[in-house]
Amino acid sequence: MKKVVTFGEIMLRLSPEGYNRFLQNDRLNATYGGGEANVAVSLANFGLDSKYVTKLPTHAIGQGAVDSLRYFGVDTSAITRGGDRVGIYFLEKGASVRGSNCIYDRAYSAIALADESDFDWQAIFADADWFHFTGITPALGGNLPSICLKAVKTAKKMGLTVSCDLNYRSKLWSRESAKSVMTDLIKYVDVCIANEEDAKDVFGIEALDTNIYGGKLNKDGYKSVAKQIADIYGVKKVAITLRESISASDNGWSAMLFDGNDYYFSKHYDLHIVDRVGGGDSFGAGLIYAIKSGFDAQSVIEFAVAASALKQTVEGDFNRVTVKEVLRLAGGDASGRVQR
């Protein structure tokens, strides 16, 4: 099976211990993570060959990011080296009625200052049949919107399937900028992934009669969102994650897949969250794995949701679960009993 290529920024994540607030104690835990890197790691854990593309400095922190990917078997051969900075994000995990807080320090990072000449997409895609990126990457500015556009055009010309998680981040760009850039990119996307807010923030497409903060979701509204994205932008499949935010610690979690003809809703999970960062990325990885593995549409959405539900019980950005564990949960075993 050919490789899945993902492209984006891997960052250094600095977090207080447990559920402490910033500066509540005198140490921060350091790990690595980032949307497309999280997808690449999940896919490698599922047994697929994945290749991650970015730009990183040659110093020890940059090398640490590379090594964190190599640990899981991700192909790092297409990572360009150069620049001075690795992007950083500070994460304070929320609990109960206190939400999580994320502070970015990623301006002037190596990838944010990348040039088109840093990436030979034809060579990168030579052994691949799938390309995945998120809306976070072009949101970093600089040359990245044009780099992403060149990547998706090359991928389509070479016959790859292209997936994109819209992943709108208001701290990185405005809704107007996001719509302008993503409208050009979405034309080359086969599989679009979004959450209950992304379609509204990026394209102005909103699910009616839905209150994500009050735990009320209207399935018919999301059917309309998915169909509009498919009809307007020519996307073949649209997957939407559905999160009911009861509190920072407890969420309802499910998803929907539209394959151009029919709508498929997953089972619903009541999650007690350990770490929600990377939940959407693990959903995307589960979706890619299941589609590439030839699952039927209902099984695709069940696998993706189960994978992301498990991720939210795991500390850190990376989803450290196996296909067997995902299939067990997707099959109905949510007991949490000891496996002996």
Buried (B, 14 or more C-beta within 10 A) or exposed (E): EBBBBBBBBBBBBBBBEEBBEBEEEEEBEEBBBBBBBBBBBBBBBBEBBBBBBBBBBEEEBBBBBBEBBEEBBBBBEBBBBBBEBBBBBBBBBBBEEBEBEBEBBBEEBBBBBBEEEBBEBEEBBEEBBBBBBBBBBBBBBBBBBBBBBBBBBBBBEBEBBBBBBBBBBEEBBEBEBBBEBBEBBBBBBBBBBBBBBBBBBBBEBBBEEBEBEEEEBEBEBBBBBBBBBBEEBEBBBBBBBBBBBBBBBBBBBBBBBBBEEEBBBBBBBEBEBEBBBBBBBBBBBBBBBBBBBEBEBEBBBBBBBBBBBBBBBBBBBBBBBEBEBBBBBBEEEBEEEEEE
